[in-house]
Amino acid sequence: MKIKISIICFTLLGIFAAQAQEKKWTLRECVEYALENNITIKQSVLNLEASEIDKSDAIGNFLPSLNAQAGNNWRSGLATNPITNINSNQTFRSSNYGVNIGITLFDGLRNLRQLQRAKLNKLLNQYNLGKSKDDISLFVANSYLQVLLNKESLKVIEKQHEITLEQLQRTKDLVDAGVLPQGDLLEIEATSADELTRIVQAENAVLIARVSLAQTLLIKDYESFDIAEQEYLVPTTEILNKPIEDIRSTARNSRYEVQIAEQNKLLAEKDLQIAKGAYYPTLNGSFNYGTSELGTNRFVPGGLDPGNPFTDTEIGFVQNSGDVVIGRQPNFLIDEIGPQSFIKQLYLNDGISYGLSLSVPIFNGFATKNQVKRSKINVKRADFQLEQAALDLDSNVYQAYLDAKGSAEAYEAAQVAEKAQERAYAYAKDRYDVGLTNAFDFSQSKFRLENAQSNVVQAKFDYIFKIKVLELFFGIKIADIKL
């Protein structure tokens, strides 16, 4: 029974492993996987989380600070009693407790500016995260299309090689029959060998492209990684029919490059406001509550001394006679008793204090002045960067538009050339079959057809990628691409 269970488990594991190896990745799956696992995107997410913490810090600056303290001390020798304020030579224990509250009432609006800056910085990190996702998505799409291109190129060569093998057998039969010379057979064999070499090179190109895409996705199982096998047609699009100004305007409003530059400028302006806030005075408020407790014996008046209930002391003299005036006072004993209860001492010895403190900046070695100057320079620099970002975006949009139109025309031209080469190849094949042309001329015609087919494949995927770049500028996300 155990053996049967083991066999079933191994069989299931084998099936699951085979299914895992047979998985074919679509473009959407590749993009989504990259967005979840790419290290750059993960770092951007961490930056966004850090900016949320900075925002929380800025909010906390508006709230009062609350602190509590407690202390317990032992003193020996001549020391001051913290309750009676009397010096005595003894050993005693004392404790103190307190709570203090502090709040900034005015600091030149710097706390408010810091909160506004934290919100701007959070938005900036959101834009950076979006840009990272777009960049990674476009890079994955390009790598994916490269795999497709290499696979299609391999199919072209393999298809041509199948035709060559058929022609090779036909030529061999004709040579054996004495219809064609031996040189034609050698020419076809040389063509077949050359195609085998190019097939190996194309297979290596496919493998390298697949490994590159897998590395981009952080997938370590290179051997089993592969993309979905399906017919990839040139997608229909209306993007080339739109005015270039519409695409440029949409890009300005949706692309992260300009938005990031705008946020950097706003941050620089906010830093300037924060720096200027150091010119203003700072007003702080405070409130303190404290109490203490003494853990030593007390000395309190007791009853009359039974052995000497009264004492006579001189209190003055008569001015005329000079007689001494004696005063009798009761002679009380001093009793030593234990300390008061802990709670009662806390109640009796407590007290509060509160107040305001004002700090007025007068001179700090030009530090504030120079910081304001640096902030002004940063504002100008951010303004230049915003202007440059807008110019770069316009240039990239125009370049992408022209590239897309050029690739569309190149794809159409490649298709026309392919059809012409197909007709030329058919004509050369007919002539070769009846012996009106030699194997060399026939091989050259076949080679030109193969080049034309490869050019169509190259132009096709170049056109697809250029269209997707242009659509990205128009606000269409890579994840919405349909091939």
C-alpha positions in Angstrom: 0.0 0.0 0.0 2.8 2.4 0.9 4.5 1.6 -2.4 1.4 2.5 -4.3 1.0 5.8 -2.5 4.6 6.7 -3.2 4.1 5.9 -6.9 1.0 8.1 -7.1 2.9 11.0 -5.3 5.9 10.7 -7.7 3.5 10.6 -10.7 1.6 13.7 -9.5 4.9 15.5 -8.9 6.0 14.6 -12.4 2.8 15.9 -13.9 3.0 19.2 -11.9 6.6 19.6 -13.0 5.8 18.9 -16.6 2.9 21.5 -16.5 5.3 24.0 -14.9 7.8 23.5 -17.6 5.2 23.7 -20.3 3.9 27.1 -19.2 4.1 29.7 -21.9 4.2 33.3 -20.9 2.1 36.0 -22.6 3.2 39.6 -22.8 0.6 40.6 -20.2 1.9 37.9 -17.8 5.5 39.0 -18.3 4.7 42.7 -17.6 2.6 41.9 -14.6 5.2 39.6 -13.2 8.0 42.2 -13.7 5.9 44.8 -12.0 5.6 42.6 -9.0 9.1 41.4 -8.7 11.4 44.0 -10.3 14.0 45.3 -7.8 13.8 48.9 -9.1 10.1 49.0 -8.6 10.4 47.5 -5.1 12.8 50.3 -4.2 10.4 52.8 -5.6 7.7 51.3 -3.4 10.0 51.6 -0.4 10.6 55.3 -1.2 6.9 55.8 -1.3 6.5 54.2 2.1 9.3 56.3 3.5 7.6 59.5 2.2 4.4 58.4 4.1 6.5 58.2 7.3 7.9 61.7 6.5 4.4 63.0 6.2 3.5 61.4 9.6 6.6 63.1 11.1 5.4 66.5 9.7 2.0 66.0 11.2 3.5 65.1 14.5 5.3 68.4 14.7 2.0 70.1 15.3 1.2 68.0 18.3 2.5 68.7 21.8 5.2 66.6 23.3 4.4 64.7 26.5 7.1 63.3 28.7 7.1 61.7 32.1 10.0 61.1 34.4 10.6 59.3 37.7 13.7 59.1 39.9 14.7 57.3 43.1 17.9 58.3 44.9 19.7 57.4 48.1 21.9 60.0 49.8 24.3 59.5 52.7 26.3 62.1 54.8 25.6 65.8 54.9 22.8 66.4 52.5 19.9 68.7 52.0 16.5 67.2 52.7 14.5 67.9 49.6 11.2 68.3 51.5 12.4 70.5 54.5 15.4 72.0 52.8 17.4 71.4 56.0 21.0 70.1 55.9 21.5 67.1 58.0 24.1 64.3 58.3 22.1 61.2 57.6 21.2 58.6 55.0 17.8 58.8 53.3 16.0 57.9 50.2 14.0 60.3 48.1 12.0 59.9 44.9 10.5 62.4 42.5 7.9 62.2 39.7 6.8 64.6 37.0 5.1 65.2 33.7 5.9 67.9 31.3 4.1 69.1 28.1 5.7 71.2 25.4 4.3 72.7 22.3 5.5 74.9 19.5 3.1 77.8 19.1 4.9 79.6 16.2 8.1 78.8 14.3 7.9 81.0 11.2 5.3 78.5 9.7 8.1 76.0 9.1 6.0 73.1 10.6 3.3 74.0 8.1 5.7 74.2 5.2 7.3 70.8 6.3 3.9 69.2 6.1 3.2 70.7 2.7 6.6 69.5 1.5 6.0 66.0 2.8 2.8 65.8 0.8 4.6 67.0 -2.3 7.4 64.5 -1.8 4.9 61.7 -1.4 3.3 62.7 -4.7 6.8 62.9 -6.3 7.5 59.3 -5.2 4.2 58.2 -6.6 5.2 59.7 -10.0 8.7 58.0 -9.7 7.0 54.7 -9.0 4.7 55.2 -12.0 7.7 56.1 -14.2 9.6 53.0 -13.0 6.6 50.8 -13.9 6.4 52.4 -17.4 10.1 52.0 -18.0 10.1 48.4 -16.9 7.0 47.6 -18.8 8.5 49.1 -22.0 11.7 47.2 -21.5 9.9 43.9 -20.9 7.8 44.5 -24.0 10.9 45.2 -26.1 12.6 42.0 -24.8 9.4 40.0 -25.4 9.2 41.3 -29.0 12.9 40.5 -29.5 12.1 36.9 -28.6 9.2 36.9 -31.1 11.4 38.4 -33.8 14.1 35.8 -33.3 11.6 33.0 -33.3 10.0 34.3 -36.5 13.4 34.7 -38.1 14.2 31.1 -37.2 11.0 29.9 -38.7 11.8 31.7 -42.0 15.2 30.0 -42.2 13.8 26.6 -41.3 11.0 26.9 -43.9 13.5 27.8 -46.5 15.7 24.9 -45.5 12.8 22.5 -45.9 12.4 23.8 -49.5 16.2 23.4 -50.0 16.1 19.8 -48.8 13.3 19.1 -51.2 15.2 20.8 -54.0 18.3 18.9 -53.0 16.6 15.5 -53.4 15.1 16.6 -56.7 18.5 17.8 -58.0 20.2 14.6 -56.8 17.7 12.5 -58.8 18.2 14.7 -61.9 22.0 14.5 -61.5 21.8 10.7 -61.1 19.7 10.6 -64.3 22.3 12.7 -66.1 19.9 15.6 -66.7 21.8 18.1 -64.5 25.6 18.5 -64.0 27.3 17.5 -60.7 28.0 21.2 -60.0 24.3 22.0 -59.5 24.1 19.3 -56.8 27.2 20.7 -55.1 25.7 24.2 -55.2 22.5 23.1 -53.6 24.5 21.1 -50.9 26.5 24.2 -50.1 23.3 26.2 -49.8 21.9 23.6 -47.4 25.0 23.6 -45.3 24.9 27.4 -45.1 21.3 27.3 -44.0 22.1 24.8 -41.3 24.7 27.2 -40.0 22.3 30.0 -40.0 19.6 27.9 -38.3 22.1 27.2 -35.4 22.8 30.9 -35.2 19.1 31.7 -35.1 18.5 29.1 -32.4 21.2 30.6 -30.3 19.7 34.1 -30.9 16.3 32.8 -29.7 17.9 31.2 -26.6 19.8 34.4 -25.8 16.7 36.5 -26.1 14.7 34.1 -23.9 17.5 34.1 -21.2 17.6 37.9 -21.4 13.8 38.2 -20.9 13.9 35.6 -18.0 16.7 37.6 -16.3 14.7 40.8 -16.7 11.8 39.0 -15.0 14.2 37.6 -12.3 13.3 34.0 -13.4 16.2 31.6 -12.7 14.8 28.6 -14.6 16.1 29.7 -18.0 15.7 26.3 -19.6 11.9 25.9 -19.1 11.1 29.6 -19.6 9.4 30.3 -22.9 6.8 32.7 -24.4 3.4 31.7 -25.8 3.3 30.4 -29.3 0.6 32.1 -31.3 0.1 34.1 -34.5 1.1 37.7 -33.8 -0.6 40.0 -36.2 0.1 43.7 -36.6 -2.4 45.4 -34.3 -4.8 47.9 -35.7 -4.3 51.4 -34.4 -5.6 54.9 -35.0 -2.6 56.6 -33.3 -0.9 57.6 -36.6 -4.1 59.3 -37.7 -4.1 61.6 -34.7 -2.5 65.1 -35.0 0.9 65.2 -33.5 -0.2 68.2 -31.3 -2.9 66.0 -29.7 -0.3 63.3 -28.9 2.2 66.0 -27.5 -0.6 67.6 -25.4 -1.6 64.3 -24.0 2.0 63.4 -23.2 2.5 66.7 -21.4 -0.5 65.9 -19.1 0.1 62.2 -18.6 3.8 61.5 -18.8 5.7 61.2 -15.5 8.8 63.0 -16.8 7.2 66.4 -16.8 5.2 65.7 -13.7 8.3 64.7 -11.8 10.1 67.9 -12.9 7.1 69.9 -11.8 7.1 68.3 -8.4 10.8 68.9 -8.0 10.2 72.6 -8.7 7.4 72.8 -6.1 9.7 71.0 -3.6 12.5 73.6 -4.3 10.0 76.4 -3.8 8.8 74.9 -0.5 12.4 74.5 0.7 12.9 78.2 0.0 9.8 79.0 2.2 11.2 76.8 4.9 14.6 78.4 4.8 13.0 81.9 5.0 11.0 80.7 8.1 14.3 80.7 10.1 14.2 84.5 10.0 11.2 84.6 12.3 11.1 84.1 16.1 10.0 80.8 17.7 7.5 80.8 20.5 7.1 77.7 22.7 4.8 76.9 25.5 5.4 74.5 28.4 3.5 73.0 31.3 5.0 70.9 34.1 3.6 68.9 37.0 5.8 67.4 39.6 5.8 65.9 43.1 8.2 64.1 45.4 8.4 61.7 48.3 10.9 61.2 51.1 11.6 57.8 52.6 13.2 58.9 56.0 11.9 59.3 59.5 10.4 62.7 60.7 11.0 64.7 63.8 7.8 66.1 65.3 7.0 67.9 68.7 6.0 65.5 71.4 4.7 66.0 75.0 6.3 67.9 77.9 9.5 66.6 79.3 8.4 65.1 82.7 11.8 65.7 84.2 12.0 69.3 83.0 8.6 70.5 81.9 9.6 74.1 81.6 12.7 76.1 80.8 13.6 79.6 81.9 15.2 81.8 79.4 16.2 85.5 79.4 13.9 87.4 77.1 15.1 90.9 77.9 15.8 93.5 80.8 14.2 96.5 82.5 15.5 99.7 81.0 15.5 101.8 84.1 16.7 99.2 86.6 18.6 96.8 84.4 16.8 93.8 85.9 16.7 90.7 83.8 13.3 89.5 82.6 12.9 85.8 82.7 10.5 83.9 80.4 9.2 80.4 81.1 8.5 78.2 78.1 7.2 74.7 77.9 9.9 72.1 77.2 8.5 69.7 74.5 10.2 66.6 73.6 11.1 65.8 69.9 9.7 62.5 68.8 11.1 60.6 65.8 8.4 58.9 63.7 8.3 57.1 60.4 7.7 58.9 57.1 4.2 59.8 55.9 2.4 57.5 53.5 3.6 57.4 49.9 0.3 58.6 48.5 -0.1 61.4 51.1 3.4 62.7 50.4 2.7 62.8 46.6 -0.4 64.8 47.3 1.2 67.2 49.8 4.5 67.8 47.8 3.1 68.3 44.3 3.2 71.5 42.3 2.9 72.9 38.7 4.7 75.3 36.5 3.9 76.8 33.1 5.2 79.4 30.9 6.2 80.7 27.4 9.6 81.0 25.9 10.5 83.2 22.9 13.6 82.8 20.8 14.5 85.6 18.4 17.2 85.0 15.8 19.6 87.8 15.6 22.8 86.5 14.1 24.0 83.0 13.3 27.0 83.5 11.1 25.1 84.0 7.8 23.8 80.4 8.0 20.1 81.4 7.4 21.0 83.9 4.8 23.2 81.5 2.9 20.6 78.7 3.1 18.0 81.1 1.6 20.4 81.9 -1.2 21.1 78.2 -1.9 17.3 77.5 -1.9 16.8 80.3 -4.5 19.5 78.7 -6.7 17.8 75.3 -6.4 14.5 76.9 -7.4 16.1 78.3 -10.6 17.8 74.9 -11.3 14.5 73.1 -10.9 12.8 75.6 -13.2 15.5 74.9 -15.9 15.0 71.1 -15.4 11.3 71.5 -15.9 11.8 73.4 -19.1 14.3 70.8 -20.3 12.0 68.0 -19.4 9.2 69.6 -21.4 11.6 70.1 -24.4 12.9 66.5 -24.1 9.3 65.2 -24.0 8.3 67.1 -27.1 11.4 65.9 -28.9 10.7 62.3 -27.9 7.1 62.5 -29.0 8.0 63.9 -32.4 10.8 61.3 -32.7 8.4 58.5 -31.7 5.8 59.8 -34.2 8.3 59.9 -37.0 9.7 56.5 -36.1 6.3 55.0 -36.1 5.4 56.5 -39.4 8.7 55.4 -40.9 8.4 51.9 -39.5 4.9 51.7 -41.0 6.2 52.7 -44.4 9.1 50.3 -44.1 6.8 47.5 -43.2 4.6 48.1 -46.2 7.7 48.4 -48.5 9.0 45.1 -47.0 5.8 43.4 -47.8 5.8 44.7 -51.4 9.4 43.5 -51.7 8.5 40.1 -50.3 5.8 39.6 -52.9 8.1 40.7 -55.7 10.7 38.2 -54.5 8.2 35.5 -54.2 7.2 36.0 -57.9 10.9 36.1 -58.9 11.6 33.0 -56.9 8.7 31.2 -58.5 9.9 32.2 -61.9 13.5 31.1 -61.2 12.2 27.8 -59.8 10.2 27.1 -62.9 13.3 27.9 -65.1 15.5 25.7 -62.9 13.1 22.8 -63.1 13.3 22.8 -66.9 17.0 23.3 -66.9 17.0 26.9 -68.2 19.0 28.3 -65.3 21.8 26.9 -63.2 21.8 26.0 -59.4 23.8 29.1 -58.5 21.3 31.6 -60.0 18.5 29.6 -58.4 20.2 29.7 -55.0 20.7 33.4 -55.3 17.0 33.9 -56.0 16.1 31.7 -53.1 18.5 33.7 -50.9 16.9 37.0 -51.9 13.5 35.6 -51.0 14.7 34.6 -47.7 16.2 38.0 -47.0 12.9 39.6 -48.1 11.0 37.4 -45.7 13.4 38.2 -42.9 13.1 41.9 -43.6 9.3 41.6 -43.3 9.6 39.9 -39.9 12.1 42.6 -38.8 10.0 45.4 -40.1 6.8 43.9 -38.6 8.1 43.8 -35.0 9.9 47.1 -35.3 6.6 48.6 -36.4 4.8 47.0 -33.5 7.3 48.3 -30.9 7.4 51.8 -32.4 3.6 51.9 -32.3 3.5 50.9 -28.7 6.1 53.5 -27.8 3.9 56.2 -29.4 0.8 54.8 -27.7 2.6 55.0 -24.4 3.1 58.7 -25.0 -0.7 58.9 -25.7 -1.5 57.5 -22.3 -2.1 53.8 -23.3 -0.4 51.6 -20.7 1.9 48.7 -21.7 -0.3 46.3 -19.7 -3.2 47.2 -22.1 -1.2 46.2 -25.2 -2.8 43.6 -27.4 -0.7 41.7 -29.9 
